[in-house]
Amino acid sequence: MPRFAFDLEYDGRAFNGSQAQTGLRTLQTLLAQAMTELNGETVQVRPASRLDAEVCAEHLPCDALFARDWQPLELAAALTSRLPADVSVTRVAAVHDRWHAQHDALSKRYRYVLVQRGSRPVLDLHATWVRQLDHPELLHEMAPLLVGRRDLSGFACLRRDDSDGDDPVRTIHAASWTIEPRPLGTYLTFHISGDGFLYKQVRGMVGAMIHVAKGRKPLSAFTAAIDAGRSAERIGNIAPAKGLVLERVVYDPEPAWLPL
């Protein structure tokens, strides 16, 4: 039975996350239904990342076994035609039977977008609104402090399942902010890449940095949270899901992707 990898563009705003949940609209459920129609028997889909409700992705790989061989581009086109408007296959590859979209991933890269302005944005639905930051320059100081291999679980949340007992140590390869004034507001974008992330961890980091940049906690509280691991004091709130986008999942070697 041949295995195929699919790279998805995904607008998560109308989904209850990427992982299947009984009775809820999830990406994994919709993919499995569409693939099963094509395959003639049940297909198990394995996404590369477990995304929360409203989180989006520019590139979200997944893989699945099919009962018969397909031309990859023909399969990807047939699959896309069965998906709703907020999901699309952008690339496809035939992969070996042991390839796993999640377990074979070396790193993931996310971005989180804020828009700072006096009024609530109406047209930009993929950015989180913040009215005022008193010390935006502190964002540039805080982000590099996250880089390295350590336990940053104080920025994450517990799932209340078996995964809470897993090793919380992760390697953060890079973290930075860019600030770009535009006609409709100032856009502040956080970029982070690492070998993996805990539940709501990126959003927890963003929420903490926003809290400090608003002047509600000193920079020393952020550095203390980095050093404290799971026992860290929560700084601010978990940032809303709508500003978070999975930009890329990296493999080595990469599948032999064929663009649609």
BELURHU-V388834 format. One record per helix or strand. SS is the DSSP state (a for helix, b for strand). FROM is the first residue (numbers start at 0). TO is the last residue. If there is no record, write none. Layout:
BEGIN
ss:SS from:FROM to:TO
ss:SS from:FROM to:TO
END
This chain:
BEGIN
ss:b from:2 to:9
ss:a from:11 to:13
ss:a from:26 to:38
ss:b from:45 to:46
ss:b from:55 to:64
ss:a from:71 to:80
ss:b from:86 to:94
ss:b from:106 to:115
ss:b from:127 to:129
ss:a from:136 to:145
ss:b from:147 to:150
ss:a from:152 to:154
ss:a from:161 to:164
ss:b from:168 to:181
ss:b from:184 to:193
ss:a from:200 to:212
ss:a from:218 to:230
ss:a from:240 to:242
ss:b from:243 to:249
ss:b from:257 to:258
END
